[in-house]
């Protein structure tokens, strides 16, 4: 599914060893439940690993 592909892409980026992660429309096109789940995982992993995200999105709430 699209949500699973987005989760995999995020986890690959998070595990790449970089200090910064550029995310382009990361949560676009996901249903509300999947969006919230991925956002929670994303925030937890970014904080836990001390990474800085740079997020490009048309949705100002993200």
C-alpha positions in Angstrom: 0.0 0.0 0.0 1.0 3.6 -0.4 1.2 4.0 3.4 3.5 1.0 3.8 5.8 2.4 1.1 5.9 5.8 2.8 6.8 4.1 6.1 9.6 2.1 4.5 11.0 5.2 2.8 10.9 7.1 6.1 12.6 4.3 8.0 15.3 4.0 5.3 16.0 7.7 5.6 16.1 7.6 9.3 18.4 4.7 9.4 20.8 6.1 6.8 23.0 7.8 9.4 22.4 11.3 8.3 21.8 14.2 10.7 19.1 15.9 8.4 16.2 14.3 6.6 14.6 16.0 3.7 10.9 15.0 3.4 8.9 16.1 0.3 5.1 15.6 0.7 5.8 12.7 3.2 2.2 12.5 4.4 0.4 13.3 1.1 -2.4 11.0 0.0 -2.6 9.0 3.2 -5.9 8.3 5.0 -6.2 10.0 8.4 -5.4 6.9 10.4 -2.3 6.0 8.4 -1.2 9.7 8.4 -1.4 9.9 12.2 0.4 6.6 12.7 3.3 7.6 10.4 3.5 11.1 11.9 3.8 9.5 15.4 6.5 7.1 14.3 8.3 9.8 12.5 8.3 12.2 15.5 9.4 9.4 17.9 12.3 8.3 15.7 13.5 11.8 14.8 13.6 12.8 18.5 15.1 9.5 19.6 17.9 9.7 17.1 18.5 13.5 17.4 17.7 14.1 13.7 16.5 17.3 12.1 13.7 17.0 9.6 13.2 19.5 6.7 9.6 19.0 5.6 8.2 20.3 2.3 4.4 20.2 2.2 1.3 22.0 0.9 -0.4 21.2 4.2 0.4 23.9 6.7 -0.5 21.6 9.6 2.4 19.4 8.9 
